Amino acid sequence: MPAFTSLHLFFVALFGVLAVIWALVRILQPTALHGAMDTVGRGARGFVDGAGAHAGCVPDGGTAGGPCLCTKVKGLASFA
């Protein structure tokens, strides 16, 4: 696994802020549209995670056959 750099920290912080803002919007202004968008997002994330698991990738970066950075599935960056 690559060393944790300032670019990684930037993206962690960015997506952390976006997640908190989205949670506040969903709590303070619950609408059917927000629920539908949330459902689509969760479904897409589930699909990406499922595709990675099907390719033999697991969140800790390992597989039964050795290390994996999800290069088996082109374009899948969920666990990389």
C-alpha positions in Angstrom: 0.0 0.0 0.0 1.4 3.5 -0.9 2.5 5.9 1.8 -0.2 8.3 3.1 0.6 11.7 1.5 -0.9 15.2 1.8 -3.0 14.5 -1.3 -4.6 11.5 0.4 -5.3 13.7 3.4 -6.9 16.3 1.2 -9.3 13.8 -0.3 -10.2 12.3 3.0 -11.0 15.7 4.4 -12.9 16.8 1.3 -15.1 13.7 1.2 -15.6 13.9 5.0 -16.9 17.4 4.7 -19.2 16.4 1.8 -20.5 13.5 3.8 -21.4 15.7 6.8 -23.0 18.3 4.6 -25.1 15.6 2.8 -26.1 14.1 6.2 -27.2 17.6 7.4 -29.3 18.2 4.3 -31.0 14.8 4.6 -31.8 15.5 8.3 -32.8 19.2 8.0 -34.7 19.0 4.7 -35.9 15.4 4.1 -37.5 15.2 0.6 -38.4 12.4 -1.7 -35.7 13.7 -4.2 -33.0 13.5 -1.5 -34.1 10.0 -0.6 -34.0 8.9 -4.2 -30.5 10.5 -4.7 -29.3 8.8 -1.6 -30.7 5.4 -2.8 -29.0 5.7 -6.2 -25.7 6.6 -4.5 -25.9 3.7 -2.1 -26.8 1.4 -4.9 -23.8 2.6 -7.0 -21.5 2.1 -4.0 -22.8 -1.4 -3.5 -22.3 -2.2 -7.1 -18.7 -1.0 -7.0 -18.0 -2.9 -3.8 -19.7 -6.0 -5.2 -17.7 -5.8 -8.4 -14.5 -5.5 -6.4 -15.4 -8.5 -4.2 -16.3 -10.5 -7.3 -12.9 -9.7 -8.7 -11.3 -11.1 -5.6 -10.6 -7.7 -3.9 -11.3 -7.1 -0.2 -11.2 -3.8 1.7 -7.9 -4.7 3.5 -6.1 -5.0 0.2 -5.6 -8.7 0.2 -7.1 -11.7 -1.4 -6.9 -15.5 -0.8 -4.4 -15.6 -3.7 -2.2 -12.7 -2.6 -2.2 -8.9 -2.5 -4.8 -7.0 -4.6 -5.1 -3.3 -5.4 -8.2 -3.9 -7.6 -6.3 -3.7 -10.8 -8.3 -6.8 -11.9 -11.3 -4.6 -12.6 -10.5 -1.6 -14.9 -11.7 1.7 -13.5 -12.4 0.3 -10.1 -10.8 2.6 -7.5 -12.8 1.7 -4.5 -10.1 -0.2 -2.7 -7.0 1.1 -4.4 
